[in-house]
Amino acid sequence: MGKSFDCKVKVQLVDKGAQMPRKAFPGDACYDLYMPCEAMLKAGQTALFDLGIRLEIPSGWEAQIRGRSGLAKRGVFVHFGTIDHLYRKNVGVIIFNSTAEDVSFARGDRVAQMKLDRIWEVELGEGVVEDTERGGFGSTGN
């Protein structure tokens, strides 16, 4: 018997170097996203990199673009992003190099990760918000 899925997302590879997003291990929360070509990010620079893929996400779902801890440890940060179900253009990632050195990416490098999640319909209503014993911003830390 085949595996049942909650969501099916079409992925189109539109760049000759693009790779299908995939999980490193079964049960992982996110799919790795890959650089389709060699690229350079200068020290202190922020840039948008086209990953050469397009997604068709069903209504009621979204894709979240997230950073990778290995890059963040080196001072290279991926900006969080959301891809809504009606967005059908190429997927890109915005990366910031906070280091004093240029960073190079090779074709096939894992540069970000993607998590698919449900969209919850929530009603927001204006009203008086009750206080609690919890303090304000940063109240639980030093």
N, C-alpha and C positions, 0 to 999 in steps of 0.2 A: 504494500500500500504506500502511495506517495505522501510526501510531507505536505501539510496544510499550512497556508500562509494567510496572515491577516491583511496583507497589502502587497500588491504587485506594482512595481515601478519599472517603466520602460527606460532603458539607457541607450542613447545613440552616441556612438563614437564618431565625432566629426573632424578629428585631427588624426593624421596618420600615426602619430606617436601616443595617442590617447590610450588609456587602459581602463578596463572595466573596474569600477569600485569593488573591493572585496574585503572580507573580514580576515584578519590574521588567524583567528582561532574560532571554531564553532562556539556559538553562545556569546561572542563579543557584542558589545552594545553598538559599536560604530564600524563603518566601512572606511577603509583607507582610500585616500584620493591621491593620485599620482601626477607628477609633473610630466607633460607630454614632450618636452624638449629641454635642452640646456638653457639655463637662465642665470642671471646675476642680479643680486640685490646689494646695492652699495651701502656702506655704513651709514646708519641714521635715516635710511630711505624707507618709505612705504610705497608699495606698488601692488597693482592688480595683476594677477596671473590667470590667464585663460587655461582651463584644464582640458579643453577639447572634448567635453562631453555635454550632452543635453539630457534632461530628465523629463519624463511625463509622470507626475505624481498624481494619484487619484484625489478627488475631492475628499476633504475630511482629514487630510494628512499634510505634513510639511517635512522638509529636510533642513536640518540644522548643520551648519558648517562650523567646525570646532578646530582648535589648535591641537598640536601633538606635544606631549610632554618632553620628548627628546629634543625638539627644536626650542621649546621654551627654556629648557635648561641651558641652552647655548645662547639665549638672549634674542631668539627669533620668534616672533609672536604672530599667530594667525588671528585676525579679527573675526569675532563671532558673526555669523550671518544666518538669515532665514530664507529659504526658498519656498514660496507658496505654490500651491497646486497649479495655478494658471501661468506661472513663469515657465517659458519654454525655450529661452535663449541659452547660449553657452554658460556653463557653470564656471565661475571664477572664484579665486580666493585673494583676499587682501592680506598681505604679509608685511610686517614691520621688522626691520633689522635694527635693534637697539644697541648693537655692538659697535666697536671702533674699527671693525674689519669688514671687508666685503664678504658676502656669502654667495657661494655658487651652488646651483642645483643641477643635477644630472637628469637626463631623461629617465623616467621610472622612479625617481625619488618620491617617497611618501611625504607629502607636504601638508596635509590636513586630514581631517576625518569627518565623516558625515553620519549623523544620527537621524533616523526617520521616526516621527512621532505623530500621534493623533492630535487633531485640533479639537479642543473642547469648546462647546458653545456655552458662553457665560454671559449672564445679564449683569451689567453694571448699573447701579442706581445711586442717585445722589442722596445723601443722608448724613446724620451725625454719627461719627465713628467713636465708639466707646473706648476709653483709656483702659489699660491693664497695668499690672505691676512691672511689666517689662519696660526698660529704659529706652533711650533713643539710639541713634546711629552709633555703633561701636560700643554699646553699653556692656557687652559681655566680655570684651577684651581689655587690655591695658592700654 
